[in-house]
Amino acid sequence: MAATLGLPPVRTIGFGAPFGWLAGAMGDLLRAPGPCLAYGLAMAAVSIAICYALYASNMAFWALTLTLGFVFVAPMLAMGLYEAGRRLEQGERPKLGEMLFLPAAFRQDTAYLGLALLLIYLLWGRFAQVVYGLSTYQSHRTLAEFTHFALATGEGHNMLITGSIVGGAIAFFTFTLVVVTAPMLLDRQTNVFAATATSFRAVSANFGPMLLWAALIVILMLLTAATGFLAMIVIFPWLGLASWRAYRALVGELAQAPA
């Protein structure tokens, strides 16, 4: 059926595959530490600046919301790391300029994907605001006030549980939408609909391993937040390179039609 629709085949992977992707990506990172870590440093600097601005403006709720929602837009921000992974796979040494200025990142189909992720990100922010508003009648403007409310009150606990359920569902849908799509748009001359369909098929065919991969991504991204985003310098390029390996492991080549 997939061949009839012109979609590439998807492969079945083992449950331990995500750990193999991370191990291989660490080797890739060590082969090109300069440009990859510079890329991670840029992402960390932007994240720190945004969160500091929100904290200084007494907008603790939005700092937490945008931090947790970062996973929705991260696949588009990692396009340069997919390019680094592609070049390393071909035996080349990626350069920072090549990672930052990608012609494929300015394709119309890539823009469609970016717009979809942005809308989901904004939807996530709205859901978080609704859950927060239904949990309390007070406004917690400082980080200390919001932390006390979330961790030391029953209403805060309900907010965290509800937010985790709603956010988890949105996050996994987004993961299914984009896990293969973003690197596939970089690697192949395909449209966003074919790439998205391939991404859903890849997750459906490997639900257990891909659920594990999603959980590992969330854990590592939360670790970056716990370190004030300093760990993002290493973790973001590591995950980007691992995501490229995941795509290459999941998606096969489209068979050529006989002459």
Secondary structure, 3 states (H helix, E strand, C coil): CCCCCCCCCECCCCCCHHHHHHHHHHHHHHHCHHHHHHHHHHHHHHHHHHHHHHHHCCCHHHHHHHHHCHHHHHHHHCHHHHHHHHHHHCCCCCCHHHHHCCHHHHCHHHHHHHHHHHHHHHHHHHHHHHHHHHHCCCCCCCHHHHHHHHHHCHHHHHHHHHHHHHHHHHHHHHHHHHCCHHHHHHHCCCCHHHHHHHHHHHHHHCHHHHHHHHHHHHHHHHHHHHCCCCCHHHHHHHHHHHHHHHHHHHECCCCCCCC
